[in-house]
Amino acid sequence: MGSDVAVLDGSTALVTGATGGLGRIQAFALGRAGARIIAADLDLAAAESLVADLGEEGLDASPARLDVTDARGIEELFAGLGGGWIPDILVNNAGVSIRQSALDATPEVFDLTHAVNVRGAYFVAQAAARAMRPRGGGRIVNIASIGGLVVDGPQSSVYDASKAAVVQMTKNQASEWGRWNIRVNAIAPGYMRTAMTADLLPDAAVEQRIVDQHIPLGRVGEPADLAGPVVFLASEASAYVTGHCLTVDGGWLVAV
Ligand SMILES: NC(=O)c1ccc[n+]([C@@H]2O[C@H](COP(=O)([O-])OP(=O)(O)OC[C@H]3O[C@@H](n4cnc5c(N)ncnc54)[C@H](O)[C@@H]3O)[C@@H](O)[C@H]2O)c1
């Protein structure tokens, strides 16, 4: 193995939900490793602003509006990608988390959560794999959650079910697409400090209680904690890894 296994020079990476807390850091990490970035999100203006920020660092990036629940929109995005912009790497990061107890959860919240987190990720991966196959392969990283592996908090049954589906989907996609050199892995983050977890970490006292109970490394995750893991799974550093779910959780799962 050379020392350049984590270099992504010459690759293109599509990141969905790119303007959120974890999407943004992953776009920067992949860009700094050498990939050109397609920053896709619901909000085109936010994607354009992220691309401007990437550009300020000299990173090559292009914005795209993508609602992952819109199957036709996914098709149109891929149909419109020119030569150098067909992704070698997909980070299926778009997600929603709407907390409702299992007694109170509504069909609307259930459907939206699964439309974004499962169906969206599934069909973006399908479109990416169809584009990657004739090009000799690619890497897909599905962002799951420790909630897909264990109960990670109150009022999370709908979200956790969706993320468990992402973990399993990753295994099936890895199994079906390995023969075409398309590697598919998942990352299961623990609690990371983004807009999505703001209500779970309302103040220092609650945060300290969560850390003391659950996190051996003694702190909540920061978005930057995903930089290394996503570059690892997107690069040749993980050349023989597929179907894996990498927990990035400060040790939460081993302390359950
Ligand atoms: N923050 C955490 O602690 C944590 C933990 C485990 C997993 N995750 C997962 O990481 C991913 C990113 O989460 P985050 O913390 O950055 O949240 P975030 O709310 O900051 O960002 C989510 C992003 O997804 C986008 N999005 C939502 N619906 C979309 C749709 N229909 N189409 C396209 N984009 C859409 C939003 O616009 C936003 O940019 C999610 O899949 C989330 O479930 C987060």
Ligand as a Chemical Component Dictionary entry (heavy atoms), coordinates in Angstrom:
data_LIG
# 
_chem_comp.id                   LIG 
_chem_comp.type                 NON-POLYMER 
_chem_comp.pdbx_formal_charge   0 
_chem_comp.three_letter_code    LIG 
# 
loop_
_chem_comp_atom.comp_id 
_chem_comp_atom.atom_id 
_chem_comp_atom.alt_atom_id 
_chem_comp_atom.type_symbol 
_chem_comp_atom.charge 
_chem_comp_atom.model_Cartn_x 
_chem_comp_atom.model_Cartn_y 
_chem_comp_atom.model_Cartn_z 
_chem_comp_atom.pdbx_ordinal 
LIG N1  N1  N 0  -26.290 14.894 13.718 1  
LIG C1  C1  C 0  -26.279 13.677 14.229 2  
LIG O1  O1  O 0  -26.047 13.465 15.419 3  
LIG C2  C2  C 0  -26.520 12.484 13.350 4  
LIG C3  C3  C 0  -26.353 11.222 13.911 5  
LIG C4  C4  C 0  -26.564 10.095 13.138 6  
LIG C5  C5  C 0  -26.891 10.235 11.809 7  
LIG N2  N2  N 1  -27.064 11.477 11.273 8  
LIG C6  C6  C 0  -27.416 11.546 9.870  9  
LIG O2  O2  O 0  -26.504 12.365 9.187  10 
LIG C7  C7  C 0  -27.132 12.969 8.069  11 
LIG C8  C8  C 0  -26.917 14.468 8.108  12 
LIG O3  O3  O 0  -27.506 14.978 9.287  13 
LIG P1  P1  P 0  -27.127 16.416 9.915  14 
LIG O4  O4  O 0  -26.899 16.208 11.349 15 
LIG O5  O5  O -1 -26.104 17.092 9.079  16 
LIG O6  O6  O 0  -28.546 17.138 9.777  17 
LIG P2  P2  P 0  -28.928 18.535 9.158  18 
LIG O7  O7  O 0  -30.346 18.736 9.510  19 
LIG O8  O8  O 0  -27.925 19.570 9.544  20 
LIG O9  O9  O 0  -28.772 18.300 7.588  21 
LIG C9  C9  C 0  -29.667 17.480 6.865  22 
LIG C10 C10 C 0  -29.594 17.903 5.415  23 
LIG O10 O10 O 0  -30.458 17.069 4.646  24 
LIG C11 C11 C 0  -31.170 17.895 3.754  25 
LIG N3  N3  N 0  -32.437 17.288 3.362  26 
LIG C12 C12 C 0  -33.531 17.036 4.120  27 
LIG N4  N4  N 0  -34.516 16.512 3.372  28 
LIG C13 C13 C 0  -34.031 16.420 2.101  29 
LIG C14 C14 C 0  -34.565 15.982 0.877  30 
LIG N5  N5  N 0  -35.816 15.538 0.790  31 
LIG N6  N6  N 0  -33.761 16.005 -0.215 32 
LIG C15 C15 C 0  -32.510 16.452 -0.139 33 
LIG N7  N7  N 0  -31.937 16.924 0.989  34 
LIG C16 C16 C 0  -32.706 16.897 2.096  35 
LIG C17 C17 C 0  -31.397 19.201 4.508  36 
LIG O11 O11 O 0  -31.703 20.257 3.614  37 
LIG C18 C18 C 0  -30.055 19.361 5.206  38 
LIG O12 O12 O 0  -29.124 20.033 4.395  39 
LIG C19 C19 C 0  -28.613 12.554 8.146  40 
LIG O13 O13 O 0  -28.843 11.438 7.315  41 
LIG C20 C20 C 0  -28.762 12.173 9.602  42 
LIG O14 O14 O 0  -29.838 11.275 9.801  43 
LIG C21 C21 C 0  -26.877 12.606 12.017 44 
# 
loop_
_chem_comp_bond.comp_id 
_chem_comp_bond.atom_id_1 
_chem_comp_bond.atom_id_2 
_chem_comp_bond.value_order 
_chem_comp_bond.pdbx_ordinal 
LIG N1  C1  SING 1  
LIG C1  O1  DOUB 2  
LIG C1  C2  SING 3  
LIG C2  C3  SING 4  
LIG C2  C21 DOUB 5  
LIG C3  C4  DOUB 6  
LIG C4  C5  SING 7  
LIG C5  N2  DOUB 8  
LIG N2  C6  SING 9  
LIG N2  C21 SING 10 
LIG C6  O2  SING 11 
LIG C6  C20 SING 12 
LIG O2  C7  SING 13 
LIG C7  C8  SING 14 
LIG C7  C19 SING 15 
LIG C8  O3  SING 16 
LIG O3  P1  SING 17 
LIG P1  O4  DOUB 18 
LIG P1  O5  SING 19 
LIG P1  O6  SING 20 
LIG O6  P2  SING 21 
LIG P2  O7  DOUB 22 
LIG P2  O8  SING 23 
LIG P2  O9  SING 24 
LIG O9  C9  SING 25 
LIG C9  C10 SING 26 
LIG C10 O10 SING 27 
LIG C10 C18 SING 28 
LIG O10 C11 SING 29 
LIG C11 N3  SING 30 
LIG C11 C17 SING 31 
LIG N3  C12 SING 32 
LIG N3  C16 SING 33 
LIG C12 N4  DOUB 34 
LIG N4  C13 SING 35 
LIG C13 C14 SING 36 
LIG C13 C16 DOUB 37 
LIG C14 N5  SING 38 
LIG C14 N6  DOUB 39 
LIG N6  C15 SING 40 
LIG C15 N7  DOUB 41 
LIG N7  C16 SING 42 
LIG C17 O11 SING 43 
LIG C17 C18 SING 44 
LIG C18 O12 SING 45 
LIG C19 O13 SING 46 
LIG C19 C20 SING 47 
LIG C20 O14 SING 48 
# 
